[in-house]
């Protein structure tokens, strides 16, 4: 995905466009899940952490400043959810 396309999806998702958000996170979802599975050691709990990560990311997308790649920000949201 190009940076321009990613930025357009972020802008649309920030305005509440769930389809844009889903398109934005779809390529990253498996990696979030497997990072969570490795950290928590339980596949069901990893699915819960993944869902929590995606919900938090969608509701807090306005905090994404664009200083880093979106994927880095999303992985940090996931790491924070694992710690909770």
C-alpha positions in Angstrom: 0.0 0.0 0.0 1.4 3.4 -0.9 1.8 6.0 1.7 -0.7 8.2 -0.1 -3.3 5.5 -0.1 -2.7 4.7 3.5 -3.1 8.4 4.4 -6.4 8.5 2.5 -7.7 5.5 4.4 -6.6 6.9 7.7 -8.4 10.2 7.0 -11.6 8.3 6.0 -11.4 6.0 9.0 -10.9 9.0 11.3 -14.2 10.3 10.0 -15.8 7.0 11.0 -15.5 5.0 7.8 -15.3 1.4 9.1 -14.7 0.0 5.6 -11.6 2.2 5.2 -10.4 1.1 8.6 -10.9 -2.6 7.8 -9.0 -2.1 4.5 -6.2 -0.3 6.5 -5.8 -3.0 9.1 -6.5 -6.2 7.1 -2.9 -6.7 6.0 -1.7 -6.3 9.7 -4.3 -8.3 11.5 -2.5 -11.7 11.4 0.7 -10.2 12.7 -1.1 -8.5 15.6 -2.8 -11.9 16.4 0.5 -13.9 16.3 2.3 -11.3 18.4 -0.5 -11.5 21.0 -0.5 -15.3 20.9 3.2 -15.4 21.5 2.9 -12.9 24.4 -0.1 -14.4 26.1 0.3 -18.0 25.3 -3.3 -18.7 24.6 -5.0 -18.5 21.2 -8.4 -17.5 22.5 -6.9 -14.8 24.6 -4.8 -13.7 21.6 -8.0 -13.3 19.6 -9.5 -11.2 22.4 -6.3 -9.0 22.5 -6.5 -8.6 18.7 -10.1 -7.5 18.8 -9.3 -5.1 21.7 -6.4 -3.7 19.7 -8.5 -3.1 16.6 -11.4 -1.5 18.6 -8.9 0.8 20.5 -7.1 1.7 17.3 -10.4 2.6 15.6 -11.7 4.7 18.5 -8.3 6.4 19.1 -7.3 6.8 15.4 -7.3 10.6 15.9 -4.2 10.2 18.1 -2.2 8.9 15.2 0.2 11.7 14.4 1.9 10.2 11.4 5.4 10.5 12.9 5.9 6.8 12.3 4.3 4.3 10.0 0.7 3.4 10.8 1.7 -0.3 11.3 4.2 0.8 14.0 1.5 2.7 15.8 -1.0 -0.2 15.5 1.6 -2.6 16.9 2.2 -0.3 19.8 -1.6 -0.2 20.5 -1.4 -4.0 20.5 1.5 -4.1 22.9 -0.4 -1.8 25.2 -3.4 -4.1 25.1 -1.2 -7.1 25.9 0.1 -5.3 29.0 -3.4 -4.6 30.4 
